[in-house]
Amino acid sequence: MRRERDGSAAAELGDREAAEAAGMTIVLVGALWTHGHPATAVRDAYANDPGLVFLRTPFAATLEHAVTVYLIGLLTASDR
């Protein structure tokens, strides 16, 4: 693990991985925001067909999970 000059633990990602993570986070925000805030017609379809409930995604929880999984993958790949 890298350490800052003051001795505190710094992020374990290198500059390249950090930039990649930032870019992917932006992509995930855009995709998940759109999916989590669907158009009226899509919301109506969800309301009329209980079988579509699995398509509903809570934005914040889904984003947190996706970013966490992505970062774990980056950390694992950077260990190799």
Phi, psi and omega per residue, in radians:
M1 nan 2.356 3.086
R2 -1.335 2.666 3.107
R3 -2.169 2.496 3.036
E4 -1.252 2.893 -3.116
R5 -1.017 -0.551 -3.119
D6 -1.442 0.018 3.081
G7 1.632 -0.147 3.133
S8 -1.306 2.649 -3.135
A9 -1.207 2.316 3.089
A10 -1.784 2.954 3.079
A11 -1.004 2.519 -3.101
E12 -1.469 -0.061 3.135
L13 -1.479 2.471 3.014
G14 -1.323 3.097 -3.121
D15 -1.049 -0.759 -3.132
R16 -1.107 -0.796 -3.128
E17 -1.164 -0.653 3.120
A18 -1.124 -0.734 3.103
A19 -1.141 -0.708 3.102
E20 -1.104 -0.748 3.129
A21 -1.113 -0.714 3.119
A22 -1.104 -0.784 3.121
G23 -1.087 -0.763 3.140
M24 -1.166 -0.612 3.107
T25 -1.104 -0.703 3.097
I26 -1.090 -0.763 3.111
V27 -1.083 -0.795 -3.135
L28 -1.103 -0.724 3.107
V29 -1.016 -0.844 -3.125
G30 -1.084 -0.810 -3.105
A31 -1.184 -0.807 -3.075
L32 -1.281 -0.547 3.081
W33 -1.123 -0.813 3.139
T34 -1.079 -0.779 -3.128
H35 -1.211 -0.630 -3.111
G36 -1.412 -0.191 3.124
H37 -2.263 1.179 -3.030
P38 -1.242 2.867 3.090
A39 -1.133 2.820 -3.126
T40 -0.953 -0.748 -3.125
A41 -1.079 -0.655 3.125
V42 -1.232 -0.749 3.088
R43 -1.057 -0.695 3.087
D44 -1.097 -0.714 3.105
A45 -1.096 -0.731 3.087
Y46 -1.046 -0.755 -3.112
A47 -1.162 -0.595 -3.081
N48 -1.517 -0.282 -3.102
D49 -2.314 1.690 -3.135
P50 -1.023 -0.353 3.107
G51 -1.180 -0.224 3.138
L52 -1.629 0.054 -3.077
V53 -0.998 -0.531 -3.133
F54 -1.143 -0.301 3.140
L55 -1.426 -0.295 3.129
R56 -1.256 2.246 3.140
T57 -2.207 2.149 3.049
P58 -1.232 2.151 -2.988
F59 -0.975 -1.022 -3.005
A60 -1.090 -0.832 -3.114
A61 -1.125 -0.711 -3.137
T62 -1.186 -0.724 3.100
L63 -1.100 -0.792 3.130
E64 -1.028 -0.783 3.138
H65 -1.117 -0.810 -3.103
A66 -1.101 -0.764 3.141
V67 -1.162 -0.714 3.114
T68 -1.047 -0.841 -3.140
V69 -1.093 -0.722 3.134
Y70 -1.096 -0.792 -3.136
L71 -1.142 -0.685 3.076
I72 -1.056 -0.729 3.095
G73 -1.084 -0.740 3.107
L74 -1.109 -0.754 3.138
L75 -1.120 -0.722 3.124
T76 -1.124 -0.774 -3.133
A77 -1.163 -0.606 -3.103
S78 -1.319 -0.282 3.081
D79 -1.317 -0.287 -3.071
R80 -1.399 nan nan
